[in-house]
């Protein structure tokens, strides 16, 4: 209940729960739908696994700069790729498969980001609970993924519409989350509620009188040095 008891925590928790749900839904939806791509099943399955290597490698490169825009960007890539598959003619299976791999690339990278981002957003006192409940919502996506794929037998476009629009909504919602890169993380629920999303990055290696020339700012300097430590 602490995850949804206060306004800011409730907003962030619901967004994170949804993004976890979407990540697993699309990840397994695309993985389990390789037989519908019209290309060699074994080769496609191999490449679908291989694409996770550059996806996770790219996350290691861009994640230190920003969590929020990294997550939003990769969700958008995954969703747009799935929607673009709707425009591919049936006689171009290689293009269809290529877009599916781009979608898998985006969702895999997003999946790697959300683990780190969730642990940083939830304050220390509820961090384990927050990750656990997020994972529960993710499993719901895993349960629904094969069911949604079965809709292909009735309407081939329906699974792609779901797999495309749901990450795009997640990409928009992710922009409402606070940035955590190089910023002090919350320890208590009160810290989370008072978290200033526009706060400056942590100041490191402050030198005396380097940025504060007047004696009147000594208390502010001590406070920033405390945050940096």
Phi, psi and omega in degrees: 000332179296336181290336185234012185281328183249154190302308184294317178296321180297314180299312183293320181296315181296319178297315180295319178301317181294317182293321175299315179302313183293318180303311182288322179302310184284322180303308181280333176298316178289320182295321182278351182259015183296334181290346182264004185277344176084010178242182181301122187298316185288319178295318180296318179296322178296313181292326177299324176284324182294328185292344179289337181293306177294330180296312181287330177293318179296324177300319179299331183279315188267339185299324180298340183274318181201137177269315188296308183287331175296312179298312182297318181296316181291324175298319179296319178299314180297317181291317180296322179297319179294320179291324179294335177297336180294334184269357183276127178297155183295336182271015176234066184294331180292320177295318179301315180293320178300317178294323177297324179289324175296318176298318178296323177300310182296316182290323177298315178296318177299320179299320179292325181288320190295331178297313181290315185297318180297317180296332181276329182283316180289132179294162187306320187292339180232018186296312181295319178296317181298316179293322180296314179292322176300317179296325177298316177295326178298319180295329175299320176297321178295327178290321184281336185305308180292331178293317178295323177298329179293339177295345179301330181292335180259323180210104183301335183279336187300311179300320181292323177297318179292315181290341180269316184284325183294319175293326179296320175297319177297324178296321178291316181295327181298333180291344178274356179275154179285150174283136182245350182295126177059032178232150178295135184267153182285144176257326183238169177296327178294319176300318181295321181292327183262012183294120179273108183291347179259011182294150181286156176302160180300132178272126182244153175055046178291133178257146179301132176062015179283317180246354184231103186270341185254148179297338184291343184260014184296320180294322178294321179296318180296322179294318180291324177295326177294318178296320181295325180287000000 
